[in-house]
Structure formats: C-alpha cells, structure tokens
Amino acid sequence: MIFWVSMALEIVRSIKEMQLIADNLRLKNKSIGVVPTMGYLHDGHASLIHAAAEISDKVIVTIFVNPMQFAANEDLSRYPRDFEKDCQIAEKAGAHFLFAPSVEEMYPTDFATSISIGGITRKFEGVFRPNHFDGVATVVVKLFGATKPHVAVFGQKDYQQTLVIKRLVSDLNLDVKITVKPTIRETEGLAMSSRNVYLSEDQRVQSLVISQAITNAIEAVQNGERSREQLNTILKTTLLTIENIEIDYCSAANAESLEEPELFSENESIVFLVAVKIGNTRLIDNAVWNPHSNN
Amino acid sequence: MIFWVSMALEIVRSIKEMQLIADNLRLKNKSIGVVPTMGYLHDGHASLIHAAAEISDKVIVTIFVNPMQFAANEDLSRYPRDFEKDCQIAEKAGAHFLFAPSVEEMYPTDFATSISIGGITRKFEGVFRPNHFDGVATVVVKLFGATKPHVAVFGQKDYQQTLVIKRLVSDLNLDVKITVKPTIRETEGLAMSSRNVYLSEDQRVQSLVISQAITNAIEAVQNGERSREQLNTILKTTLLTIENIEIDYCSAANAESLEEPELFSENESIVFLVAVKIGNTRLIDNAVWNPHSNN
C-alpha cells in the first residue's frame, strides 16, 4: 500500500468524484487541461503537464493502463508502474489532480461499448495492433467524460494516435481542444518512452538507429528527395545497420492524411513513421518535415 | 425556404453555436434538458418536452433525421418532415432551443467514427435493423456533445433504445441523466409515432391489434402466467387476428436485461415487445409489467 501525502496534488479514484470536481471548476469558470497517460511518467510526460499548466487553470493528469488497447500478446501485465514517483513527477510538473481509476471502475463487468474509427486507423500501428485504436478511442472518450477538459495535451511520439484523437473529437462533437507537443528525447536522440526501461544497455545504444534513420530521411527531403520508395529505403537501410532488429514499418506518409503517394509534392508535409522491435521491446518514433519551416 | 419567427424559441443550426449556448447556460448554473427527436413532432414528443421543462432550467429539442440509423431499404428518404409545425409544437411544449443541424454539419465527408454496443443490441430491433443501434449510439453522443445536457428525456416507445442509451451513457462516463417517459397513445390505444402518418384509415384500425396484444399478455401475467412461450403465443395470436400483418417479433423478455427465460420468476419485471409491418409501415410498441405496481 502506497500513501502519497501532498498539499498540492489531489488523487481521485472515482469517476463520479472526478466529474464533481470538474463541474465545480467549470462553474468557477476555471479552464481544465488534461494529460492522459499510462503512468510510469518521464520527462516527456512532464513536458506535456507543463504545457497543460501553461494553457489551462487546472491540470488533471490521468494514469490508467488501459487493458482495452493491449492485445493478448502484448505487454499489459508487465507494463512498468511506479505510482509514488508518478505523483511526484506530476505534482512537480504542475498537475493539480491525478485521476487514477481502477480497471473495475473503468470497465465494470457489464461494460459493452466500443468506439471505432475508420480510415486513418487502418495502417501502420493499426496493422500491427489491430484493435489498439478502438481501445484508445474508447478510453479517451471515457477519460474526457470523467475529467470534462477544455483542452487535452498529447505527445507527438504517438503520432498516428494524435491524428486518431483529433478525428474522434471532431466526429463526436467533443468540445475539447487537442494540443500536440513535441517528443522529448534522451541526449543521444532516443525518444523517451516508459517502455525504454525494458532495454538493456546494449539495446539502448542500438536503438539510436531509430532517430538516426529519421534524421537521415529528413536530410534527404531537405536535399530534394520526394520519392516515397527512396525515403523508405533510407529509413530501412539505416535501421538495418544493427542486428537483432525487427521492423514493423518504416514509412514516409502525408503528415495529415497518412496517405502514401509515390511522389510527395513540393508543398506536402511529410511524416516519417518508424516501429521496430529491438529484442522483445517494441519502440516507435516519428518526425514531421514541414516545407514551410526550417526543420 | 421556411422562416419561423418566434420570441421564445431559438433555432440553432451549427454545432459550435449550440456548444457556446450550452457553455453559457452551464456557466450561469442553468441545468440543460435535451429531447432528441427526428422531428415531425406529435403529442408523444410534446410530453417529453414538458417533462424536460419540469426537471431542467432550459430545454433543447434536437431535430435530426439521422441517416446513420437507417438501413438502405428503410424509409429515410420518405421520413415525414414539417419543420414549421415542429417549431410550434416544441415552443408550446416548453422548449427554449431547437437544435436542427444539417446532415453535412453532423457528418462531414471525412467523418469516420462509429460507436457499437454489444449484448443488449443483438436481439429484437438489432436483428431486424442490424446497424441501427450503432447509428443511434453515435448520433446520441454527437447530440450530447453539441448540447451538453444535464438530463436527456427519451420515450418508452423505443424501449430497447432506452436500454441501449443507458448502457452507452454509463459505459462512456457521459454525465447525463437519462429519463424515460411513458408512451403516449391515441385514444384507441395506438402508440403515437411519426410513422403513423403512413397508415391508411383501414390500417389505422387494424393496427389496434398491437396494443391489444400487449394488453392481453399483461392480463395473462396478472392472472399468473409466467411461461414465455405462452405469453408470446398470446401476443402472436392476437396480432394474427388481422390479415396483412407481418410480425418481426413479439416477445416477452426481462425488462432490464432483455433476457428470455423459459419461465419468468414471480418477482421479475417483464417487457412485452412487438414489431410488425402493416402494409409497408413498420410499427413498434411495448409495455412493462412490474410485479410491484398495479399495472
């Protein structure tokens, strides 16, 4: 049993209680920012919480390892957890409330609802994690229903997820502004992830090929390359400079629609999406190249 | 083009505008009641609007003939409409706002989201209208997103729908109280429905077998009958006293779970559900028998 005593951070376990708190804040005309997480917080989450605190009066961090977005063969049971440290990080980053419901609170036995999004969910992560985005969409609507936010902050690291959530919010008339913040990286370039804890020291060094691959592809675009096949080859070739890597996908795509033209146009924003397994650890990363900015 | 000029009823076409109105009401601590309809309002709808006005400060009636809940072979294109009369009825019954978005406003071309509910949707209406409840669930979440109600009032006539919506609201943590009000009937017993307008004079008389069938079944329960087969036979036999009727289903079921035991227990609430076609017109009706009340 963990007891976290804090003057500033209020821990909420019940949906009803969370809704009452949100109602009270809204009645006082306080804006609510929410940062949905699966816990095991790192500097990437902290940057999202900071961002939420800058644009809203009160920040709710949600911590919920959502079984509905994991497949049977995935790492649900071993997903890392450290509630006490999460409380410290959330509070330090500017959170006022931590909403951490139990699985039973979120999915009682008679639960029977599922939200599906077509189109954008059908490729990349959707291919390798078939019901993943249904689980994400459903839990996001539930978390929004509990926390009643004005704004929600997500990390760019889950790039396809941010597109799915924007689609979801627009389609269901959820009056929540979706803000996406850049991926935070270790000094060497590895995108921060709770799953990095699975990596051995060797694997951590090897995993630098992921950000390197994306950097190489962006450099090629900056030098004028617009062939999708060429760009994908640059990604793949860089990734395969290490052994013991399994590529789920490494692809250039339109940054808004995720469409994959043979040849990108000069004015098209391009996202480079990578998902690999290094040992047993699945890692994803991405970056967007925008023709109108110097990136 | 119809112009409806009213001092009391405000017509809203845009989702954003509806959300702003709802936000303003909520900031002033006004409770919002919503009555979702497909228009062509009758006394049944008026009773729901009255009920909403009794339990909330401001009433929003929504009028939207939702294409997503009609199958290709159903009556979407010929569904009856009379916007001016709807405005009059809504206002007279106590509505303050009428939210009547266009199909394009609700389903822009890139719309891609669908909500599914398992279990309770799989039988009765769900068998004869396979994607109907997905369409209902999706539009209800959208309408709630636009109108931000504290309470929503639905008619018991769509009995299975009320169970589905309660499940939906609970599953998605939508903080909306669902209130169900009794079916309003013509003096002869026919449940009021916008679709009654399709009936010829003869068919209208014939259609009285529906409420008669349910009355007969309830009488049997009151006299101690608990065999589902017997009760269903009473329903069926009464319905088949007219010609030119096609029975989709006529069934006794547990009033909460819609389960169908061989023998109902003494303390079980039983719903009698009927769906038939008379000519080309599909009509549904139901009544609940409750062991603890004198009905």
Interface residues (C-beta under 8 A of the other chain):
Chain A: I15 Q19 D23 R26 L27 N29 D110 F111 A112 T113 S114 I115 S116 I117 G118 G119 I120 A137 T138 V141 K142 L143 G145 A146 K148 R167 L168 D171 L172 N173 L174 D175
Chain B: I15 Q19 D23 R26 L27 N29 D110 F111 A112 T113 S114 I115 S116 I117 G118 G119 I120 A137 T138 V141 K142 L143 G145 A146 K148 R167 L168 D171 L172 N173 L174 D175
